[in-house]
Each structure stands twice: as C-alpha cells, then as structure tokens.
Amino acid sequence: MKTIFELIVDEMLRQGDSIENVIATTHSVEDLKGTDELELPQSFTIWTTKRVYFPSTCESQYNVESVPRNPCEEQCGVMY
C-alpha cells in the first residue's frame, strides 16, 4: 500500500507536474512525506503552478486527484 506522499507524486507525474512546483499547501511537504500508509493527515490541498491536488475516496479506496488551476486552459470533456 502506498503512502499519501507517494500517491501525490504519482498524480503529479501523471499530470507532468512535480513537487518542486508547490506554491502552497495545507500541510507541509515534510509532514506529508512523514505520513505512513494512509495515516493522517488524510485531508490536504496542494497548489502548484499548474494544478490543485486533493484527496478523494471511492468505496473506501483512497486516491489523490487534481484539477487545473486555470480550468480554461484544459479541455474538460463536459458537454453543455
């Protein structure tokens, strides 16, 4: 099982982002690195120059997702 920090880094890599681009976070990067397998803090928000990262759960499965900081720059696939 991965740690919260590993899930964050995985999502950043999928998005072409990196931990070096972090501008602000609700928990320090050091706190998130020190968190064992899905231990607290499970609630966080991380802002990078490109994206906003946050935790999500579905059917007790913990994951990290992200959205663009400027939604107009990324096609979302939602049709109106």
ChimeraX attribute file (.defattr): number of C-alpha atoms within 10 A of each C-alpha:
attribute: neighborCount
match mode: 1-to-1
recipient: residues
	/A:1	8
	/A:2	12
	/A:3	16
	/A:4	25
	/A:5	21
	/A:6	15
	/A:7	18
	/A:8	24
	/A:9	16
	/A:10	16
	/A:11	18
	/A:12	21
	/A:13	12
	/A:14	10
	/A:15	15
	/A:16	9
	/A:17	17
	/A:18	17
	/A:19	15
	/A:20	8
	/A:21	13
	/A:22	16
	/A:23	12
	/A:24	14
	/A:25	15
	/A:26	11
	/A:27	13
	/A:28	12
	/A:29	15
	/A:30	9
	/A:31	11
	/A:32	20
	/A:33	13
	/A:34	13
	/A:35	16
	/A:36	14
	/A:37	12
	/A:38	15
	/A:39	11
	/A:40	12
	/A:41	13
	/A:42	15
	/A:43	10
	/A:44	16
	/A:45	15
	/A:46	20
	/A:47	20
	/A:48	19
	/A:49	15
	/A:50	18
	/A:51	19
	/A:52	20
	/A:53	20
	/A:54	16
	/A:55	17
	/A:56	14
	/A:57	10
	/A:58	7
	/A:59	5
	/A:60	7
	/A:61	7
	/A:62	14
	/A:63	17
	/A:64	20
	/A:65	17
	/A:66	19
	/A:67	15
	/A:68	18
	/A:69	15
	/A:70	11
	/A:71	10
	/A:72	8
	/A:73	9
	/A:74	10
	/A:75	8
	/A:76	10
	/A:77	6
	/A:78	5
	/A:79	4
	/A:80	3
